Amino acid sequence: MPRPTVAQLVYGSCTVILSTVAMLALSQTSSGIGVAVIALAALALGLLVAMTVPLPGTRPAGSATSGQAPAEPARLAERRRPVGASSETVRGRAAS
C-alpha cells in the first residue's frame, strides 16, 4: 500500500477537524456517546476525503496534457481544409 501524500494528510486532517467542530456545534450534544459517534463519523469522512484526493502524476480519463487539446490526426486535418485548397503551392501549380 503506498504511503499517503502530504495533500492527502492535509485534506483528511482538515476535514476531520472542521467536520467534528461543525457537527458538535450543530448537534449541541453533551453526552459521551454522542461525542464518540460524531468523532467516528468525522474520522470516516476524513478518511474518505483523503482517499479521493488525486495522486500526483495521475490524470482523469479523457483529459489532455497541460490543458491542450489532443493532437489531431492527419486525416481529420485533411477534411478541414477549405474546398479547392490543395497541398501544392501556387508556384508549383504555375510551373506545371
Backbone atoms as SQL, in Angstrom:
CREATE TABLE atoms (id INTEGER PRIMARY KEY, chain TEXT, resi INTEGER, resn TEXT, atom TEXT, x REAL, y REAL, z REAL);
INSERT INTO atoms VALUES
  (1, 'A', 1, 'MET', 'N', 0.856, -1.177, 0.000),
  (2, 'A', 1, 'MET', 'CA', 0.000, 0.000, 0.000),
  (3, 'A', 1, 'MET', 'C', 0.903, 1.241, 0.000),
  (4, 'A', 2, 'PRO', 'N', 0.671, 2.178, -0.928),
  (5, 'A', 2, 'PRO', 'CA', 1.522, 3.361, -0.999),
  (6, 'A', 2, 'PRO', 'C', 1.300, 4.292, 0.193),
  (7, 'A', 3, 'ARG', 'N', 2.317, 5.041, 0.496),
  (8, 'A', 3, 'ARG', 'CA', 2.223, 5.999, 1.598),
  (9, 'A', 3, 'ARG', 'C', 1.349, 7.179, 1.187),
  (10, 'A', 4, 'PRO', 'N', 0.619, 7.777, 2.138),
  (11, 'A', 4, 'PRO', 'CA', -0.221, 8.934, 1.785),
  (12, 'A', 4, 'PRO', 'C', 0.652, 10.151, 1.485),
  (13, 'A', 5, 'THR', 'N', 0.191, 10.961, 0.553),
  (14, 'A', 5, 'THR', 'CA', 0.914, 12.177, 0.202),
  (15, 'A', 5, 'THR', 'C', 0.596, 13.277, 1.219),
  (16, 'A', 6, 'VAL', 'N', 1.332, 14.360, 1.143),
  (17, 'A', 6, 'VAL', 'CA', 1.107, 15.489, 2.047),
  (18, 'A', 6, 'VAL', 'C', -0.288, 16.063, 1.828),
  (19, 'A', 7, 'ALA', 'N', -0.713, 16.145, 0.574),
  (20, 'A', 7, 'ALA', 'CA', -2.036, 16.690, 0.275),
  (21, 'A', 7, 'ALA', 'C', -3.128, 15.822, 0.891),
  (22, 'A', 8, 'GLN', 'N', -2.967, 14.522, 0.812),
  (23, 'A', 8, 'GLN', 'CA', -3.958, 13.631, 1.398),
  (24, 'A', 8, 'GLN', 'C', -4.032, 13.810, 2.913),
  (25, 'A', 9, 'LEU', 'N', -2.877, 13.927, 3.565),
  (26, 'A', 9, 'LEU', 'CA', -2.864, 14.126, 5.015),
  (27, 'A', 9, 'LEU', 'C', -3.506, 15.459, 5.414),
  (28, 'A', 10, 'VAL', 'N', -3.212, 16.503, 4.662),
  (29, 'A', 10, 'VAL', 'CA', -3.757, 17.827, 4.985),
  (30, 'A', 10, 'VAL', 'C', -5.262, 17.855, 4.777),
  (31, 'A', 11, 'TYR', 'N', -5.725, 17.390, 3.617),
  (32, 'A', 11, 'TYR', 'CA', -7.162, 17.394, 3.349),
  (33, 'A', 11, 'TYR', 'C', -7.925, 16.527, 4.355),
  (34, 'A', 12, 'GLY', 'N', -7.395, 15.365, 4.647),
  (35, 'A', 12, 'GLY', 'CA', -8.053, 14.485, 5.607),
  (36, 'A', 12, 'GLY', 'C', -8.107, 15.076, 6.999),
  (37, 'A', 13, 'SER', 'N', -6.995, 15.643, 7.452),
  (38, 'A', 13, 'SER', 'CA', -6.951, 16.239, 8.792),
  (39, 'A', 13, 'SER', 'C', -7.875, 17.443, 8.911),
  (40, 'A', 14, 'CYS', 'N', -7.867, 18.293, 7.915),
  (41, 'A', 14, 'CYS', 'CA', -8.756, 19.464, 7.939),
  (42, 'A', 14, 'CYS', 'C', -10.220, 19.040, 7.926),
  (43, 'A', 15, 'THR', 'N', -10.529, 18.011, 7.162),
  (44, 'A', 15, 'THR', 'CA', -11.904, 17.520, 7.114),
  (45, 'A', 15, 'THR', 'C', -12.335, 16.981, 8.470),
  (46, 'A', 16, 'VAL', 'N', -11.466, 16.230, 9.124),
  (47, 'A', 16, 'VAL', 'CA', -11.808, 15.670, 10.440),
  (48, 'A', 16, 'VAL', 'C', -12.043, 16.795, 11.443),
  (49, 'A', 17, 'ILE', 'N', -11.149, 17.746, 11.489),
  (50, 'A', 17, 'ILE', 'CA', -11.264, 18.828, 12.475),
  (51, 'A', 17, 'ILE', 'C', -12.501, 19.678, 12.220),
  (52, 'A', 18, 'LEU', 'N', -12.671, 20.131, 10.982),
  (53, 'A', 18, 'LEU', 'CA', -13.794, 21.028, 10.681),
  (54, 'A', 18, 'LEU', 'C', -15.144, 20.322, 10.793),
  (55, 'A', 19, 'SER', 'N', -15.207, 19.068, 10.340),
  (56, 'A', 19, 'SER', 'CA', -16.491, 18.365, 10.433),
  (57, 'A', 19, 'SER', 'C', -16.835, 18.028, 11.883),
  (58, 'A', 20, 'THR', 'N', -15.841, 17.739, 12.698),
  (59, 'A', 20, 'THR', 'CA', -16.105, 17.479, 14.120),
  (60, 'A', 20, 'THR', 'C', -16.649, 18.729, 14.802),
  (61, 'A', 21, 'VAL', 'N', -16.002, 19.844, 14.587),
  (62, 'A', 21, 'VAL', 'CA', -16.455, 21.101, 15.201),
  (63, 'A', 21, 'VAL', 'C', -17.860, 21.451, 14.713),
  (64, 'A', 22, 'ALA', 'N', -18.101, 21.314, 13.412),
  (65, 'A', 22, 'ALA', 'CA', -19.419, 21.662, 12.863),
  (66, 'A', 22, 'ALA', 'C', -20.511, 20.751, 13.414),
  (67, 'A', 23, 'MET', 'N', -20.254, 19.435, 13.435),
  (68, 'A', 23, 'MET', 'CA', -21.280, 18.505, 13.936),
  (69, 'A', 23, 'MET', 'C', -21.534, 18.695, 15.424),
  (70, 'A', 24, 'LEU', 'N', -20.489, 18.956, 16.216),
  (71, 'A', 24, 'LEU', 'CA', -20.691, 19.193, 17.653),
  (72, 'A', 24, 'LEU', 'C', -21.471, 20.478, 17.891),
  (73, 'A', 25, 'ALA', 'N', -21.188, 21.505, 17.089),
  (74, 'A', 25, 'ALA', 'CA', -21.907, 22.779, 17.255),
  (75, 'A', 25, 'ALA', 'C', -23.363, 22.643, 16.831),
  (76, 'A', 26, 'LEU', 'N', -23.616, 21.902, 15.763),
  (77, 'A', 26, 'LEU', 'CA', -24.993, 21.761, 15.281),
  (78, 'A', 26, 'LEU', 'C', -25.828, 20.824, 16.145),
  (79, 'A', 27, 'SER', 'N', -25.210, 19.770, 16.661),
  (80, 'A', 27, 'SER', 'CA', -25.980, 18.796, 17.439),
  (81, 'A', 27, 'SER', 'C', -26.163, 19.222, 18.889),
  (82, 'A', 28, 'GLN', 'N', -25.266, 20.040, 19.395),
  (83, 'A', 28, 'GLN', 'CA', -25.275, 20.518, 20.775),
  (84, 'A', 28, 'GLN', 'C', -25.355, 19.355, 21.763),
  (85, 'A', 29, 'THR', 'N', -24.676, 18.266, 21.453),
  (86, 'A', 29, 'THR', 'CA', -24.681, 17.105, 22.336),
  (87, 'A', 29, 'THR', 'C', -23.656, 17.294, 23.451),
  (88, 'A', 30, 'SER', 'N', -23.939, 16.707, 24.585),
  (89, 'A', 30, 'SER', 'CA', -23.002, 16.766, 25.699),
  (90, 'A', 30, 'SER', 'C', -22.725, 15.379, 26.265),
  (91, 'A', 31, 'SER', 'N', -23.393, 14.376, 25.737),
  (92, 'A', 31, 'SER', 'CA', -23.176, 13.009, 26.243),
  (93, 'A', 31, 'SER', 'C', -21.922, 12.420, 25.608),
  (94, 'A', 32, 'GLY', 'N', -21.298, 11.524, 26.315),
  (95, 'A', 32, 'GLY', 'CA', -20.078, 10.891, 25.811),
  (96, 'A', 32, 'GLY', 'C', -20.322, 10.041, 24.576),
  (97, 'A', 33, 'ILE', 'N', -21.455, 9.375, 24.525),
  (98, 'A', 33, 'ILE', 'CA', -21.775, 8.537, 23.364),
  (99, 'A', 33, 'ILE', 'C', -21.993, 9.398, 22.121),
  (100, 'A', 34, 'GLY', 'N', -22.675, 10.512, 22.297),
  (101, 'A', 34, 'GLY', 'CA', -22.912, 11.420, 21.162),
  (102, 'A', 34, 'GLY', 'C', -21.620, 11.977, 20.599),
  (103, 'A', 35, 'VAL', 'N', -20.698, 12.368, 21.497),
  (104, 'A', 35, 'VAL', 'CA', -19.400, 12.886, 21.056),
  (105, 'A', 35, 'VAL', 'C', -18.604, 11.788, 20.353),
  (106, 'A', 36, 'ALA', 'N', -18.668, 10.568, 20.864),
  (107, 'A', 36, 'ALA', 'CA', -17.945, 9.453, 20.246),
  (108, 'A', 36, 'ALA', 'C', -18.486, 9.142, 18.851),
  (109, 'A', 37, 'VAL', 'N', -19.795, 9.171, 18.701),
  (110, 'A', 37, 'VAL', 'CA', -20.401, 8.919, 17.383),
  (111, 'A', 37, 'VAL', 'C', -19.992, 10.003, 16.391),
  (112, 'A', 38, 'ILE', 'N', -20.005, 11.235, 16.834),
  (113, 'A', 38, 'ILE', 'CA', -19.614, 12.352, 15.962),
  (114, 'A', 38, 'ILE', 'C', -18.137, 12.238, 15.591),
  (115, 'A', 39, 'ALA', 'N', -17.297, 11.875, 16.548),
  (116, 'A', 39, 'ALA', 'CA', -15.866, 11.725, 16.269),
  (117, 'A', 39, 'ALA', 'C', -15.613, 10.602, 15.265),
  (118, 'A', 40, 'LEU', 'N', -16.310, 9.487, 15.418),
  (119, 'A', 40, 'LEU', 'CA', -16.153, 8.386, 14.456),
  (120, 'A', 40, 'LEU', 'C', -16.654, 8.765, 13.066),
  (121, 'A', 41, 'ALA', 'N', -17.761, 9.496, 13.010),
  (122, 'A', 41, 'ALA', 'CA', -18.278, 9.949, 11.712),
  (123, 'A', 41, 'ALA', 'C', -17.301, 10.908, 11.051),
  (124, 'A', 42, 'ALA', 'N', -16.695, 11.796, 11.840),
  (125, 'A', 42, 'ALA', 'CA', -15.724, 12.745, 11.289),
  (126, 'A', 42, 'ALA', 'C', -14.473, 12.017, 10.797),
  (127, 'A', 43, 'LEU', 'N', -14.025, 10.999, 11.526),
  (128, 'A', 43, 'LEU', 'CA', -12.869, 10.217, 11.076),
  (129, 'A', 43, 'LEU', 'C', -13.166, 9.476, 9.770),
  (130, 'A', 44, 'ALA', 'N', -14.359, 8.917, 9.669),
  (131, 'A', 44, 'ALA', 'CA', -14.733, 8.225, 8.433),
  (132, 'A', 44, 'ALA', 'C', -14.792, 9.198, 7.258),
  (133, 'A', 45, 'LEU', 'N', -15.351, 10.381, 7.494),
  (134, 'A', 45, 'LEU', 'CA', -15.416, 11.395, 6.442),
  (135, 'A', 45, 'LEU', 'C', -14.019, 11.867, 6.043),
  (136, 'A', 46, 'GLY', 'N', -13.142, 12.057, 7.024),
  (137, 'A', 46, 'GLY', 'CA', -11.763, 12.465, 6.729),
  (138, 'A', 46, 'GLY', 'C', -11.019, 11.410, 5.936),
  (139, 'A', 47, 'LEU', 'N', -11.236, 10.150, 6.263),
  (140, 'A', 47, 'LEU', 'CA', -10.612, 9.060, 5.511),
  (141, 'A', 47, 'LEU', 'C', -11.122, 9.027, 4.077),
  (142, 'A', 48, 'LEU', 'N', -12.409, 9.215, 3.904),
  (143, 'A', 48, 'LEU', 'CA', -12.987, 9.242, 2.560),
  (144, 'A', 48, 'LEU', 'C', -12.402, 10.380, 1.729),
  (145, 'A', 49, 'VAL', 'N', -12.306, 11.557, 2.320),
  (146, 'A', 49, 'VAL', 'CA', -11.744, 12.711, 1.601),
  (147, 'A', 49, 'VAL', 'C', -10.281, 12.465, 1.263),
  (148, 'A', 50, 'ALA', 'N', -9.519, 11.937, 2.208),
  (149, 'A', 50, 'ALA', 'CA', -8.091, 11.704, 1.969),
  (150, 'A', 50, 'ALA', 'C', -7.860, 10.684, 0.860),
  (151, 'A', 51, 'MET', 'N', -8.709, 9.686, 0.775),
  (152, 'A', 51, 'MET', 'CA', -8.519, 8.651, -0.243),
  (153, 'A', 51, 'MET', 'C', -8.976, 9.092, -1.627),
  (154, 'A', 52, 'THR', 'N', -9.815, 10.115, -1.707),
  (155, 'A', 52, 'THR', 'CA', -10.291, 10.572, -3.005),
  (156, 'A', 52, 'THR', 'C', -9.464, 11.707, -3.579),
  (157, 'A', 53, 'VAL', 'N', -8.483, 12.217, -2.852),
  (158, 'A', 53, 'VAL', 'CA', -7.589, 13.244, -3.390),
  (159, 'A', 53, 'VAL', 'C', -6.751, 12.596, -4.492),
  (160, 'A', 54, 'PRO', 'N', -6.719, 13.202, -5.696),
  (161, 'A', 54, 'PRO', 'CA', -5.947, 12.574, -6.782),
  (162, 'A', 54, 'PRO', 'C', -4.457, 12.533, -6.464),
  (163, 'A', 55, 'LEU', 'N', -3.828, 11.441, -6.824),
  (164, 'A', 55, 'LEU', 'CA', -2.395, 11.298, -6.615),
  (165, 'A', 55, 'LEU', 'C', -1.637, 12.092, -7.664),
  (166, 'A', 56, 'PRO', 'N', -0.437, 12.574, -7.344),
  (167, 'A', 56, 'PRO', 'CA', 0.341, 13.321, -8.338),
  (168, 'A', 56, 'PRO', 'C', 0.717, 12.414, -9.503),
  (169, 'A', 57, 'GLY', 'N', 0.649, 12.966, -10.697),
  (170, 'A', 57, 'GLY', 'CA', 1.016, 12.210, -11.889),
  (171, 'A', 57, 'GLY', 'C', -0.126, 11.420, -12.480),
  (172, 'A', 58, 'THR', 'N', -1.289, 11.436, -11.859),
  (173, 'A', 58, 'THR', 'CA', -2.435, 10.738, -12.434),
  (174, 'A', 58, 'THR', 'C', -3.406, 11.764, -12.980),
  (175, 'A', 59, 'ARG', 'N', -4.019, 11.415, -14.107),
  (176, 'A', 59, 'ARG', 'CA', -4.987, 12.305, -14.719),
  (177, 'A', 59, 'ARG', 'C', -6.296, 11.548, -14.884),
  (178, 'A', 60, 'PRO', 'N', -7.401, 12.270, -14.795),
  (179, 'A', 60, 'PRO', 'CA', -8.674, 11.614, -15.075),
  (180, 'A', 60, 'PRO', 'C', -8.729, 11.145, -16.528),
  (181, 'A', 61, 'ALA', 'N', -9.499, 10.134, -16.793),
  (182, 'A', 61, 'ALA', 'CA', -9.610, 9.596, -18.148),
  (183, 'A', 61, 'ALA', 'C', -10.171, 10.653, -19.089),
  (184, 'A', 62, 'GLY', 'N', -9.556, 10.785, -20.260),
  (185, 'A', 62, 'GLY', 'CA', -10.039, 11.712, -21.275),
  (186, 'A', 62, 'GLY', 'C', -9.461, 13.105, -21.170),
  (187, 'A', 63, 'SER', 'N', -8.635, 13.387, -20.164),
  (188, 'A', 63, 'SER', 'CA', -8.084, 14.731, -20.061),
  (189, 'A', 63, 'SER', 'C', -6.814, 14.833, -20.897),
  (190, 'A', 64, 'ALA', 'N', -6.581, 16.022, -21.429),
  (191, 'A', 64, 'ALA', 'CA', -5.413, 16.263, -22.265),
  (192, 'A', 64, 'ALA', 'C', -4.253, 16.734, -21.404),
  (193, 'A', 65, 'THR', 'N', -3.050, 16.589, -21.907),
  (194, 'A', 65, 'THR', 'CA', -1.876, 17.011, -21.154),
  (195, 'A', 65, 'THR', 'C', -1.757, 18.520, -21.179),
  (196, 'A', 66, 'SER', 'N', -1.446, 19.090, -20.064),
  (197, 'A', 66, 'SER', 'CA', -1.213, 20.516, -19.842),
  (198, 'A', 66, 'SER', 'C', -2.314, 21.391, -20.416),
  (199, 'A', 67, 'GLY', 'N', -3.540, 20.949, -20.370),
  (200, 'A', 67, 'GLY', 'CA', -4.656, 21.776, -20.786),
  (201, 'A', 67, 'GLY', 'C', -4.805, 21.964, -22.274),
  (202, 'A', 68, 'GLN', 'N', -4.041, 21.269, -23.080),
  (203, 'A', 68, 'GLN', 'CA', -4.123, 21.407, -24.521),
  (204, 'A', 68, 'GLN', 'C', -5.006, 20.322, -25.101),
  (205, 'A', 69, 'ALA', 'N', -5.544, 20.613, -26.262),
  (206, 'A', 69, 'ALA', 'CA', -6.364, 19.618, -26.947),
  (207, 'A', 69, 'ALA', 'C', -5.456, 18.518, -27.486),
  (208, 'A', 70, 'PRO', 'N', -5.948, 17.296, -27.576),
  (209, 'A', 70, 'PRO', 'CA', -5.118, 16.222, -28.120),
  (210, 'A', 70, 'PRO', 'C', -4.771, 16.486, -29.575),
  (211, 'A', 71, 'ALA', 'N', -3.648, 15.926, -30.000),
  (212, 'A', 71, 'ALA', 'CA', -3.185, 16.135, -31.370),
  (213, 'A', 71, 'ALA', 'C', -4.219, 15.592, -32.347),
  (214, 'A', 72, 'GLU', 'N', -4.434, 16.349, -33.412),
  (215, 'A', 72, 'GLU', 'CA', -5.433, 15.974, -34.402),
  (216, 'A', 72, 'GLU', 'C', -4.820, 15.028, -35.422),
  (217, 'A', 73, 'PRO', 'N', -5.451, 13.924, -35.712),
  (218, 'A', 73, 'PRO', 'CA', -4.911, 13.022, -36.731),
  (219, 'A', 73, 'PRO', 'C', -4.850, 13.699, -38.095),
  (220, 'A', 74, 'ALA', 'N', -3.911, 13.254, -38.921),
  (221, 'A', 74, 'ALA', 'CA', -3.691, 13.875, -40.228),
  (222, 'A', 74, 'ALA', 'C', -4.923, 13.770, -41.120),
  (223, 'A', 75, 'ARG', 'N', -5.646, 12.655, -41.031),
  (224, 'A', 75, 'ARG', 'CA', -6.804, 12.505, -41.915),
  (225, 'A', 75, 'ARG', 'C', -7.903, 13.492, -41.572),
  (226, 'A', 76, 'LEU', 'N', -8.033, 13.870, -40.285),
  (227, 'A', 76, 'LEU', 'CA', -9.021, 14.880, -39.929),
  (228, 'A', 76, 'LEU', 'C', -8.575, 16.265, -40.374),
  (229, 'A', 77, 'ALA', 'N', -7.275, 16.509, -40.360),
  (230, 'A', 77, 'ALA', 'CA', -6.761, 17.792, -40.821),
  (231, 'A', 77, 'ALA', 'C', -7.036, 17.962, -42.306),
  (232, 'A', 78, 'GLU', 'N', -6.940, 16.874, -43.066),
  (233, 'A', 78, 'GLU', 'CA', -7.228, 16.926, -44.492),
  (234, 'A', 78, 'GLU', 'C', -8.684, 17.285, -44.739),
  (235, 'A', 79, 'ARG', 'N', -9.583, 16.780, -43.939),
  (236, 'A', 79, 'ARG', 'CA', -11.004, 17.049, -44.117),
  (237, 'A', 79, 'ARG', 'C', -11.346, 18.497, -43.818),
  (238, 'A', 80, 'ARG', 'N', -10.593, 19.127, -42.965),
  (239, 'A', 80, 'ARG', 'CA', -10.899, 20.508, -42.578),
  (240, 'A', 80, 'ARG', 'C', -10.308, 21.539, -43.534),
  (241, 'A', 81, 'ARG', 'N', -9.584, 21.104, -44.513),
  (242, 'A', 81, 'ARG', 'CA', -9.003, 22.014, -45.483),
  (243, 'A', 81, 'ARG', 'C', -10.119, 22.614, -46.331),
  (244, 'A', 82, 'PRO', 'N', -10.067, 23.921, -46.651),
  (245, 'A', 82, 'PRO', 'CA', -11.122, 24.545, -47.449),
  (246, 'A', 82, 'PRO', 'C', -11.275, 23.872, -48.812),
  (247, 'A', 83, 'VAL', 'N', -12.474, 23.972, -49.360),
  (248, 'A', 83, 'VAL', 'CA', -12.755, 23.366, -50.657),
  (249, 'A', 83, 'VAL', 'C', -11.881, 24.029, -51.713),
  (250, 'A', 84, 'GLY', 'N', -11.264, 23.231, -52.554),
  (251, 'A', 84, 'GLY', 'CA', -10.406, 23.745, -53.618),
  (252, 'A', 84, 'GLY', 'C', -8.960, 23.931, -53.197),
  (253, 'A', 85, 'ALA', 'N', -8.669, 23.861, -51.934),
  (254, 'A', 85, 'ALA', 'CA', -7.298, 24.021, -51.465),
  (255, 'A', 85, 'ALA', 'C', -6.569, 22.696, -51.629),
  (256, 'A', 86, 'SER', 'N', -5.322, 22.767, -51.998),
  (257, 'A', 86, 'SER', 'CA', -4.517, 21.556, -52.126),
  (258, 'A', 86, 'SER', 'C', -3.187, 21.771, -51.445),
  (259, 'A', 87, 'SER', 'N', -2.398, 20.723, -51.382),
  (260, 'A', 87, 'SER', 'CA', -1.128, 20.811, -50.674),
  (261, 'A', 87, 'SER', 'C', -0.030, 21.435, -51.533),
  (262, 'A', 88, 'GLU', 'N', -0.230, 21.539, -52.830),
  (263, 'A', 88, 'GLU', 'CA', 0.827, 22.142, -53.657),
  (264, 'A', 88, 'GLU', 'C', 0.729, 23.652, -53.603),
  (265, 'A', 89, 'THR', 'N', 1.854, 24.310, -53.785),
  (266, 'A', 89, 'THR', 'CA', 1.916, 25.756, -53.683),
  (267, 'A', 89, 'THR', 'C', 1.465, 26.404, -54.987),
  (268, 'A', 90, 'VAL', 'N', 1.276, 27.701, -54.926),
  (269, 'A', 90, 'VAL', 'CA', 0.862, 28.459, -56.115),
  (270, 'A', 90, 'VAL', 'C', 1.950, 28.389, -57.174),
  (271, 'A', 91, 'ARG', 'N', 3.208, 28.518, -56.772),
  (272, 'A', 91, 'ARG', 'CA', 4.309, 28.463, -57.740),
  (273, 'A', 91, 'ARG', 'C', 4.382, 27.088, -58.389),
  (274, 'A', 92, 'GLY', 'N', 4.110, 26.044, -57.604),
  (275, 'A', 92, 'GLY', 'CA', 4.143, 24.690, -58.135),
  (276, 'A', 92, 'GLY', 'C', 3.058, 24.499, -59.185),
  (277, 'A', 93, 'ARG', 'N', 1.892, 25.073, -58.993),
  (278, 'A', 93, 'ARG', 'CA', 0.812, 24.959, -59.961),
  (279, 'A', 93, 'ARG', 'C', 1.108, 25.764, -61.217),
  (280, 'A', 94, 'ALA', 'N', 1.716, 26.940, -61.049),
  (281, 'A', 94, 'ALA', 'CA', 2.018, 27.784, -62.199),
  (282, 'A', 94, 'ALA', 'C', 3.104, 27.166, -63.077),
  (283, 'A', 95, 'ALA', 'N', 4.042, 26.451, -62.448),
  (284, 'A', 95, 'ALA', 'CA', 5.138, 25.853, -63.210),
  (285, 'A', 95, 'ALA', 'C', 4.675, 24.649, -64.005),
  (286, 'A', 96, 'SER', 'N', 3.618, 23.999, -63.594),
  (287, 'A', 96, 'SER', 'CA', 3.215, 22.791, -64.303),
  (288, 'A', 96, 'SER', 'C', 2.251, 23.045, -65.423);
